[in-house]
Amino acid sequence: MTWRIYTQWTPMWRDFAVAIERDVRGEGTFLVTEFRMSPLDQSTPMDAGWELFRSRGEDGGRQFLQAALDAAWAAGLRPSQGVEEAGALTATRAHLADMQRLVFDRMVK
């Protein structure tokens, strides 16, 4: 099973249009056509809304989330918190290493 998520910026809506596909071995390709909202109360089973991601042991939820992250990243969206860009972090570490060499080299001499 493979998830594919496509995004397209729509200026008229000032938002992204999203299309979601799921390939299931031996069954074909399926397009997600709607998400349904159901009221949640204490009598609702905890796993009532999780059917979309169950996949008989094939990491369906993980694959879906990875496809969603990849599509969002490709559309220019970034996480709200918790992640620094790899290039910026590498540059910061290199700068700190340079500063440490300058300081410690002068202290030794």
Backbone as JSON, one array per atom type, in Angstrom:
{
  "sequence": "MTWRIYTQWTPMWRDFAVAIERDVRGEGTFLVTEFRMSPLDQSTPMDAGWELFRSRGEDGGRQFLQAALDAAWAAGLRPSQGVEEAGALTATRAHLADMQRLVFDRMVK",
  "N": [[0.83, -1.17, 0.0], [0.52, 2.21, -0.82], [0.6, 5.63, -0.12], [-0.25, 8.67, -1.73], [0.0, 12.13, -1.85], [-1.14, 15.09, -3.17], [-0.61, 18.55, -3.73], [-1.88, 21.79, -4.53], [-1.57, 25.17, -5.06], [-4.19, 27.44, -4.8], [-5.03, 30.4, -5.93], [-7.51, 31.77, -5.94], [-8.91, 30.78, -3.75], [-7.06, 31.27, -1.86], [-5.61, 29.27, -0.63], [-4.52, 25.83, -0.21], [-5.34, 23.27, -2.5], [-6.02, 19.85, -2.04], [-5.27, 16.58, -2.95], [-5.73, 13.15, -2.36], [-4.4, 9.98, -2.73], [-4.53, 6.4, -2.66], [-2.75, 3.53, -3.16], [-3.47, 0.16, -3.37], [-2.19, -2.97, -3.14], [-3.01, -5.3, -5.62], [-5.62, -4.45, -5.7], [-5.94, -1.89, -6.75], [-5.93, 1.69, -7.47], [-7.08, 4.19, -5.3], [-9.05, 7.09, -4.73], [-9.3, 9.48, -2.23], [-12.28, 10.84, -1.38], [-13.79, 12.2, 0.45], [-13.8, 13.51, 3.79], [-15.31, 12.58, 6.7], [-17.01, 14.07, 9.41], [-17.65, 13.23, 12.72], [-19.63, 13.41, 15.65], [-18.02, 13.49, 18.81], [-18.15, 11.78, 21.77], [-18.39, 10.45, 25.14], [-19.28, 7.87, 24.68], [-18.28, 7.12, 22.27], [-16.17, 4.87, 20.6], [-12.61, 4.73, 21.07], [-11.1, 4.19, 18.77], [-12.72, 4.81, 16.62], [-12.53, 6.57, 14.4], [-10.33, 5.76, 12.95], [-10.14, 4.07, 10.8], [-9.35, 4.71, 8.17], [-6.6, 4.64, 8.14], [-5.75, 2.13, 8.86], [-4.1, -0.86, 7.95], [-3.6, -3.62, 7.76], [-1.1, -4.34, 8.98], [0.85, -2.98, 7.44], [2.1, -0.54, 7.95], [0.38, 1.65, 7.43], [-0.6, 4.07, 8.61], [1.81, 5.36, 9.22], [2.93, 5.57, 6.65], [1.02, 7.21, 5.43], [1.22, 9.59, 6.97], [3.9, 10.26, 6.39], [3.72, 10.75, 3.64], [2.0, 12.93, 3.76], [3.59, 14.8, 5.15], [5.71, 15.08, 3.3], [4.34, 16.16, 1.09], [3.38, 18.56, 2.18], [5.81, 19.83, 2.77], [6.88, 20.09, 0.19], [5.08, 21.9, -0.76], [5.88, 24.15, 0.46], [5.34, 24.54, 3.12], [6.16, 24.56, 6.59], [7.04, 22.93, 9.7], [5.34, 24.03, 12.66], [6.74, 24.18, 15.0], [9.74, 22.98, 16.67], [11.59, 22.02, 14.73], [14.62, 22.71, 13.21], [16.05, 24.13, 10.3], [18.21, 22.06, 8.47], [20.51, 23.07, 7.19], [20.88, 25.58, 8.41], [21.35, 24.81, 11.05], [23.72, 23.33, 10.75], [25.43, 25.35, 9.85], [25.44, 27.0, 12.13], [26.66, 25.31, 14.02], [29.2, 25.04, 12.84], [30.08, 27.68, 13.0], [30.19, 28.03, 15.8], [32.19, 26.17, 16.4], [34.37, 27.39, 15.1], [34.57, 29.75, 16.65], [35.22, 28.65, 19.14], [37.76, 27.57, 18.57], [39.2, 29.93, 18.03], [39.06, 31.25, 20.55], [40.17, 29.35, 22.37], [42.66, 28.83, 21.21], [43.95, 31.3, 21.55], [44.0, 31.46, 24.32], [45.76, 29.44, 24.99], [48.23, 30.22, 23.97]],
  "CA": [[0.0, 0.0, 0.0], [1.26, 3.46, -0.91], [-0.19, 6.86, -0.11], [0.29, 9.82, -2.45], [-0.76, 13.34, -1.56], [-0.78, 16.17, -4.09], [-1.11, 19.86, -3.33], [-1.83, 22.83, -5.56], [-1.98, 26.46, -4.54], [-5.32, 28.0, -5.54], [-5.09, 31.81, -5.56], [-8.87, 32.22, -5.71], [-9.28, 30.42, -2.38], [-5.93, 31.61, -0.99], [-5.36, 28.07, 0.15], [-4.08, 24.68, -1.01], [-6.22, 22.15, -2.82], [-5.31, 18.64, -1.68], [-5.8, 15.31, -3.46], [-5.1, 12.03, -1.67], [-4.57, 8.67, -3.39], [-3.99, 5.23, -1.96], [-2.58, 2.32, -3.98], [-3.56, -1.06, -2.6], [-1.74, -4.09, -3.98], [-4.01, -6.23, -6.09], [-6.97, -3.87, -5.71], [-5.95, -0.7, -7.58], [-5.7, 3.01, -6.89], [-8.3, 4.79, -4.79], [-8.99, 8.52, -4.44], [-10.08, 9.88, -1.06], [-13.22, 11.85, -1.89], [-14.38, 12.99, 1.53], [-13.55, 13.22, 5.19], [-16.55, 12.8, 7.43], [-16.87, 14.47, 10.8], [-18.63, 12.6, 13.59], [-19.54, 13.95, 17.02], [-17.24, 12.67, 19.73], [-18.58, 11.84, 23.16], [-17.81, 9.36, 25.94], [-19.69, 6.55, 24.19], [-17.6, 6.85, 21.01], [-14.94, 4.1, 20.79], [-11.41, 5.53, 20.8], [-10.56, 3.96, 17.43], [-13.82, 4.92, 15.66], [-12.16, 7.32, 13.19], [-9.0, 5.37, 12.5], [-10.22, 3.07, 9.73], [-8.64, 5.17, 6.97], [-5.17, 4.4, 8.23], [-5.44, 0.73, 9.16], [-3.62, -1.45, 6.7], [-3.19, -5.01, 7.92], [0.32, -4.48, 9.29], [1.75, -2.42, 6.43], [2.48, 0.83, 8.32], [-0.47, 2.59, 6.69], [-0.6, 5.38, 9.25], [3.15, 5.95, 9.05], [3.09, 5.95, 5.24], [0.15, 8.36, 5.17], [1.82, 10.78, 7.58], [5.11, 10.61, 5.64], [3.26, 11.36, 2.38], [1.45, 14.26, 4.1], [4.74, 15.68, 5.44], [6.43, 15.34, 2.05], [3.51, 17.06, 0.27], [3.38, 19.88, 2.83], [7.16, 20.41, 2.58], [6.99, 20.47, -1.22], [4.22, 23.07, -0.97], [6.51, 25.29, 1.13], [4.92, 24.63, 4.52], [7.15, 24.05, 7.53], [6.45, 22.67, 11.01], [5.15, 25.21, 13.51], [7.74, 24.19, 16.06], [10.51, 21.78, 16.91], [12.53, 21.6, 13.71], [15.44, 23.74, 12.58], [16.54, 23.74, 8.98], [19.49, 21.37, 8.6], [21.58, 23.97, 6.76], [21.08, 26.6, 9.44], [21.97, 24.16, 12.2], [25.11, 23.01, 10.38], [26.17, 26.62, 9.84], [25.6, 27.44, 13.52], [27.68, 24.45, 14.64], [30.51, 25.4, 12.28], [30.44, 28.98, 13.57], [30.59, 27.8, 17.19], [33.5, 25.5, 16.39], [35.35, 28.42, 14.76], [34.73, 30.64, 17.81], [35.95, 27.9, 20.17], [39.17, 27.5, 18.16], [39.79, 31.26, 18.22], [39.19, 31.54, 21.96], [41.07, 28.42, 23.03], [44.02, 29.03, 20.66], [44.52, 32.49, 22.16], [44.24, 31.2, 25.72], [46.89, 28.52, 25.11], [49.47, 30.91, 23.6]],
  "C": [[0.89, 1.24, 0.0], [0.28, 4.62, -0.9], [0.51, 7.9, -0.97], [-0.61, 11.01, -2.15], [-0.22, 14.45, -2.47], [-1.37, 17.47, -3.57], [-0.99, 20.82, -4.51], [-2.35, 24.12, -4.94], [-3.1, 27.0, -5.42], [-5.51, 29.45, -5.11], [-6.51, 32.3, -5.25], [-9.32, 31.93, -4.28], [-8.25, 30.87, -1.36], [-5.61, 30.45, -0.04], [-4.88, 26.95, -0.79], [-5.24, 23.74, -1.27], [-5.4, 20.89, -2.57], [-6.03, 17.44, -2.29], [-5.02, 14.19, -2.81], [-5.45, 10.74, -2.4], [-3.98, 7.58, -2.51], [-3.94, 4.07, -2.93], [-2.61, 1.11, -3.06], [-3.21, -2.22, -3.53], [-2.89, -5.02, -4.33], [-5.42, -5.68, -6.18], [-7.05, -2.61, -6.57], [-5.65, 0.57, -6.81], [-7.04, 3.62, -6.5], [-8.06, 6.25, -4.47], [-9.86, 8.79, -3.21], [-10.98, 11.03, -1.5], [-13.89, 12.66, -0.8], [-13.82, 12.57, 2.87], [-14.86, 13.51, 5.9], [-16.23, 13.17, 8.87], [-17.99, 13.81, 11.58], [-18.5, 13.2, 14.98], [-18.8, 12.96, 17.93], [-17.79, 12.87, 21.13], [-18.03, 10.61, 23.89], [-18.19, 7.98, 25.44], [-19.01, 6.18, 22.87], [-16.33, 6.03, 21.27], [-13.72, 4.92, 20.37], [-10.9, 5.35, 19.38], [-11.62, 4.12, 16.33], [-13.41, 5.6, 14.36], [-10.88, 6.87, 12.54], [-9.01, 4.39, 11.34], [-9.4, 3.44, 8.5], [-7.18, 4.72, 6.97], [-4.8, 2.96, 8.57], [-5.07, 0.02, 7.87], [-3.07, -2.85, 6.87], [-1.67, -5.13, 8.08], [1.28, -3.88, 8.3], [2.15, -0.97, 6.72], [1.67, 1.88, 7.58], [-0.49, 3.98, 7.28], [0.72, 6.1, 9.06], [3.35, 6.42, 7.61], [2.24, 7.17, 4.89], [0.77, 9.64, 5.72], [3.08, 11.22, 6.84], [4.73, 11.29, 4.33], [2.72, 12.76, 2.64], [2.58, 15.25, 4.39], [5.48, 16.06, 4.17], [5.66, 16.34, 1.19], [3.5, 18.46, 0.86], [4.72, 20.58, 2.63], [7.32, 20.9, 1.15], [6.15, 21.71, -1.53], [4.78, 24.31, -0.26], [6.1, 25.46, 2.58], [5.99, 24.0, 5.4], [6.47, 23.8, 8.86], [6.36, 23.96, 11.83], [6.22, 25.31, 14.58], [8.58, 22.92, 16.02], [11.54, 21.38, 15.88], [13.3, 22.81, 13.18], [15.86, 23.23, 11.21], [17.94, 23.15, 9.13], [20.65, 22.28, 8.23], [21.9, 25.02, 7.8], [21.76, 26.0, 10.66], [23.42, 23.81, 11.93], [25.96, 24.27, 10.39], [26.43, 27.13, 11.26], [26.68, 26.61, 14.22], [29.08, 24.79, 14.14], [30.98, 26.73, 12.86], [30.9, 28.82, 15.02], [31.95, 27.12, 17.27], [34.61, 26.5, 16.05], [35.62, 29.33, 15.96], [35.5, 29.94, 18.93], [37.43, 27.82, 19.83], [39.85, 28.85, 18.4], [40.05, 31.52, 19.7], [40.25, 30.63, 22.61], [42.49, 28.53, 22.5], [44.67, 30.24, 21.3], [44.82, 32.26, 23.63], [45.47, 30.32, 25.93], [48.21, 29.25, 24.87], [49.95, 31.85, 24.64]]
}
